[in-house]
């Protein structure tokens, strides 16, 4: 692994983990595209803390998956690559499915 690959493998996933932790602590919401496009009235229908915790954890774990994907890709190893893709896929799926399955936790009653 050359220096560029090592830097890329460490810096990009670390940035994703830091971003996820910030979202989990309700900082950096302006980086969430869907949140920015909502109007203030629509934002009021969501439990912001619960959504931030969920999305922050998912983004942080996607950073771990991204590390595995990059490491497996640059080292030509299939197991870390497949595990990283699986982690990212599960986190994306959970970020969509969990609020649908548990609407009382993530949406305010009208």
Secondary structure, DSSP 8 states (H G I E B T S, - for coil): --HHHHHHHHHHHHHHHHHHHHHHTT--GGG-HHHHHS-HHHHTTB-HHHHHHHHHHHHHHHHHHHHHHHHHHHHT-HHHHHHHHHHHHHHHHHHHHHHHHTHHHHB---
